[in-house]
Every structure is written in C-alpha cells, then in structure tokens.
Amino acid sequence: MMKKTVQHSIDLTKIDGDGAFPCPKCAVVISPEDETEEVYKIVDTKVSNNQLVELTIICSNCKTKMKLTGFQHTIES
C-alpha cells in the first residue's frame, strides 16, 4: 500500500503583511524573505509566460508539502 502525501494549497493573495505564513502542520513560520532553505525547500516551480505561477515547497521541520499560488497578484502589487 502506497502512502499518500497530503499537499496543502496556500493562496498568497489571502495573506496579509509581508507574506509570511505558518506551516499548516507544525506552525513554523515560513517567510518569503528567508533564502537560507533552513525552514523550507523549493521542490518545484511552474512558470507561464515568463511569470511564476506556482511554487511547491516542503517544510524542513515536518516535511509537509505546500503548493503556493497567487504570484501574479503579488507581482503586480
């Protein structure tokens, strides 16, 4: 039997402030300003017309996968 990985979807247009949000499983704060990859790692990117559309990250603390969307709105702002 295969273990199914639950993937959370997070719409960045619904996040106030600087874009930081808690991991849905362990609540560690994930910030777009953190470039160290100590808190999370980028595992996949989806680009359309040279614009970032979707980013898949994994929490380094609990290994939860998250799909981040809403980049077009944040780029335009």
C-alpha positions, 0 to 999 in steps of 0.5 A: 500500500502506497502512502499518500502525501497530503499537499496543502494549497496556500493562496498568497493573495489571502495573506496579509503583511509581508507574506509570511505564513505558518506551516499548516502542520507544525506552525513554523513560520515560513517567510518569503524573505528567508533564502537560507532553505533552513525552514523550507525547500523549493521542490518545484516551480511552474512558470507561464509566460515568463511569470511564476505561477506556482511554487511547491515547497516542503517544510524542513521541520515536518516535511509537509508539502505546500503548493503556493499560488497567487504570484501574479497578484503579488507581482503586480502589487 
